[in-house]
Amino acid sequence: MDKLKMHTPDFTDENIRKLAELFPNCVTESRDDEGKLKKAIDFDQLRQELSTSVIDGPRERYQLNWPGKREALLAANAPIAKTLRPCREESVDFDTTQNLFIEGDNLDALKLLQETYLNKVKMIYIDPPYNTGNDFVYDDDFKEDTEAYFQRSNQKDEEGNRMVANTESNGRFHSDWLTMMYPRLKLARNLLKDDGVIFISIDDNEVENLKKVCDEVFGEGNFIGQITVLCNPKGRSQDKYIANCHEYLLAYARNPIDKGLLNVPKPKDEISKNYRLKDLKGLYREIELRNTHREFRRHNRKNLYYPFYINDKGGISIIPTSGSSAVYPNWDDGFEGCWTWGEDKATKQLDELVARRVKGHWKIYRKNYALSDNGEVTKQVKSIWSDKRFHTEKGQASFNELFNVKGKIFQSPKSVDTLIEILLMSTKHKDIILDFFSGSATTAHAVIALNAEDGGNRKFIMVQLPENCDEKSEAFRAGYKTIADIGKERIRRAGKKIKDELGSMKYEKKTKDEKPHPSSLILHNLDIGFRVLKVDSSNMKDVYYAPDAVKQDDLFDYADNIREDRISEDLLFQVLLDWGVDLTLPISKEIIRVKYELGSMKYEGKAKDKKTDGSYFIPHTSSFREYEVFFVDNNALAACFEPDISEEMVKELAARKPLRVVFRDSGFASDSVKINVEQIFKLISPGTEVKVI
C-alpha cells in the first residue's frame, strides 16, 4: 500500500518534467549541494531551443561528459595500499595451477594486477550490470584528493565499496553507471596485449553510452563490431512496449588488428558439405569472380573492369590469344558490373580461376580453398548470433545440471557456448583471459571446456565482489553466502565434470606403437585448479606508509611494521605484486637448516678462563637453526620472513643464486648482519636483487 506524501508538491521537479516533455534534449544530470545526482535542465541548450539565432556559450566540441567524470578519472589513477591474500582452503591445486580467482572489488583488483599483467592479457570478457533499474552498480566514493584516498584505502572499511541499487525510482542515472565503468575500462586497457581484445555484454539501456566511453578509452578506430546475440527467442513479456529477445556484444581491440584475426574454425560438417572439389592445394569451392552487388559497377570501380580471354577449351588468359573471346563482368541484362579481383591479383593467381559455360555464356569463378595460408580452416563470424546454443535458457540449464538443482541459484548465467565462441575468435592455446565481472564464472568454465577440447593451456583470471546473496534466495538456502562462493563452486564442479568425461573416453590404439587416445594427454595436462586470492588491506602497518604520523610513545609498538594477523604467505604475495612477478608461478616451501656456534656468545659471570677483555665465554657447542623459505618458480625468487636471520643463513641462500631475494626488515639477528647482507650477495651471487619489507 502506498503511503501519503505528507508534504507539498516539489514544483521544481514538476517544471523539469514539463520541460522534458517539450524539450527532451535539454534534460541532463547534475549534482545537488550534497553531491547527489539529480535531473536538471541544460539552460544553454534551452536558450538555444528558444532562440532564432546562435546563442553564445561554451565552445562546442565532440565529447562524452557527465557529472562525476573527473572523479572517475581520479579513481583510475589514485594509488591504493592494498594486497591480495592467498586462501589455500578455498583453492584447487594451489601450488601448481596457473588460474586465479580474485575475490574483492574489481577496481582494487585491476589496480593490483597492473604491475604483473601489464600488456599480457589476450582477451577480456565482462558482463557488467546493465543499469536496467533492477540491478546494481558499484558505489565508489572518490571525491577526496589522491593522497587522502591513498591513506583511506589502507584502512579496513566496514562497508567497503558497496553495491547499491540504481533503481528506476532513483532515476537510474547514466552518470552513476558511467562513473562506475570508466575507471575500470581504463585500467583494463592497460592489461591487454598489443593485439588483445575486449568483449562486453550489454543491452539497450546503456549500449550507446558504452560505445561512446569505449571509443574514448580504446579509440574509435579500434572498434571491432557490435554483435547482436539472440539470447531469449521468447522475448521478455514484462518489457513495456516490445518484448526484447536480444542483447549485444561490443568488441574493441587495444590496437588495430589484421583482417581475419578474429576468424573461427569452420565446423567439419560445413567443410564436407560446401568444399566438395579438390586439387593439389586441397579442398575448395567455386565462387563467382564477378561482384554480385550491383552498387559496385564499372563506373565506380574502374580498376575492376577489364576482360579475361577464354579459348574454346576454357583456358583463361589476361592477354588476347588466338581464337579466344573476351569476357567482361557484365550481367545478363547488359549491366556493366566489376570483378572482385584487380588485374594484378588475377595475373598472379590465374591458376585459381576457372571458366565455365552457363546458359551459353562464359562465367569466371575463383577457387575458395578450405585451408587458409596458415593451414587453418576458418571463417568470419557474423554480426547476428541466432543459434540456440547461445540462448540464456541453455546457459541456465547447463548451470542447473552442474549444481543438480531445479531452482535458480544464479539468475540467467551466460551460455558456455557463447564464451567458447568468443574464446575461439580471440585466443590461442597459451593466452591469458580476464573477466572482472565474473558472476557465476561462466568464462572460467568455458576456458576449461575449450582447453579440454583442443588441448590448449589457456589461463583465466576471474574477479568477483563477494556480494551477499539475499537470505530469501535459492542460493542462500543452498548454502552460498556470496556470489563469489557460487563462482568458486562452479569452477570446482565444472573442472571435475570435464575431467571425468575425458577420463571416461576409451584409449583407442590406432598405430603399431599403440599410442593412447589424444584425450589421455589432454587429461594429463588439463588445469582445472585455481588460486583464490582475496583483496584486503596492506600487510604493512600504517607506519609503513605514513611514518611521520607516529608518536614517539608508539615507536616500540611499530618496531615490526607488519600487521600481526598476517602470515608469511600473505607477505609473499604482496612481494610478488610489488615486484611484478606472475601470481601463478609454482611455489615451493623448503626448510633450510643452518649450523651456528654458541661458543662465540659472551656471557657475564665468574670463570677460570677469563678473556683478556674482561669477558668470559663457555666452551664451543654447535646447534642448528631452521628457516622457512619460499621458492617461486624454482629460483626466480626466494623469500624468507623468519626472525633471527644469521650471516650463515644469508650465505646459504646466496649460494643458491636466486634471481631475487627478500627478507623481513626486522628479521635479522643483528644490525651487523643486516648491513652485511648486500655485501655477502655481491661476493657469492652478484646477479641477485636483494630487498626487504
Sequence and secondary structure as in RCSB ss.txt:
>XXXX:A:sequence
MDKLKMHTPDFTDENIRKLAELFPNCVTESRDDEGKLKKAIDFDQLRQELSTSVIDGPRERYQLNWPGKREALLA
ANAPIAKTLRPCREESVDFDTTQNLFIEGDNLDALKLLQETYLNKVKMIYIDPPYNTGNDFVYDDDFKEDTEAYF
QRSNQKDEEGNRMVANTESNGRFHSDWLTMMYPRLKLARNLLKDDGVIFISIDDNEVENLKKVCDEVFGEGNFIG
QITVLCNPKGRSQDKYIANCHEYLLAYARNPIDKGLLNVPKPKDEISKNYRLKDLKGLYREIELRNTHREFRRHN
RKNLYYPFYINDKGGISIIPTSGSSAVYPNWDDGFEGCWTWGEDKATKQLDELVARRVKGHWKIYRKNYALSDNG
EVTKQVKSIWSDKRFHTEKGQASFNELFNVKGKIFQSPKSVDTLIEILLMSTKHKDIILDFFSGSATTAHAVIAL
NAEDGGNRKFIMVQLPENCDEKSEAFRAGYKTIADIGKERIRRAGKKIKDELGSMKYEKKTKDEKPHPSSLILHN
LDIGFRVLKVDSSNMKDVYYAPDAVKQDDLFDYADNIREDRISEDLLFQVLLDWGVDLTLPISKEIIRVKYELGS
MKYEGKAKDKKTDGSYFIPHTSSFREYEVFFVDNNALAACFEPDISEEMVKELAARKPLRVVFRDSGFASDSVKI
NVEQIFKLISPGTEVKVI
>XXXX:A:secstr
      S   HHHHHHHHHHHH GGGEEEEE TTS EEEEE HHHHHHHT SS    S        TTHHHHHHH
HH    EEEEE GGG BSTTT   EEEES HHHHHHHTHHHHTTTEEEEEE      SSSEEEE    S HHHHH
HHTTS  SS SEEEE  TTTT  HHHHHHHHHHHHHHHHHHEEEEEEEEEEE TTTHHHHHHHHHHHH GGGEEE
EEEEE  TT  TTSSSS   EEEEEEEESS   TTTT EE  HHHHHHH  EEETTEEEEEEESB   TTS TTT
 GGG   EEE TT  EESS  TT EEE SB TTS B  BSS HHHHHHTGGGEEEEEETTEEEEEEEEESS TTS
  EE   SEE  GGG HHHHHHHHHHHHT SS SSSS   HHHHHHHHHHH  TT EEEESS TTTHHHHHHHHH
HHHH    EEEEEE   B  TTSHHHHTT  BHHHHHHHHHHHHHHHHHHHHHTS     STT    HHHHHHHH
    BEEEEEEE SB HHHH GGG  GGGGGGGSS B TT  HHHHHHHHHHHHT  TTS EEEEEEEEEEESTT
S B S  SS  TTS B     EEEEEEEEEEETTTTEEEE  SSB HHHHHHHHTT  SEEEE TT BSSHHHHH
HHHHHHHHH TT EEEE 
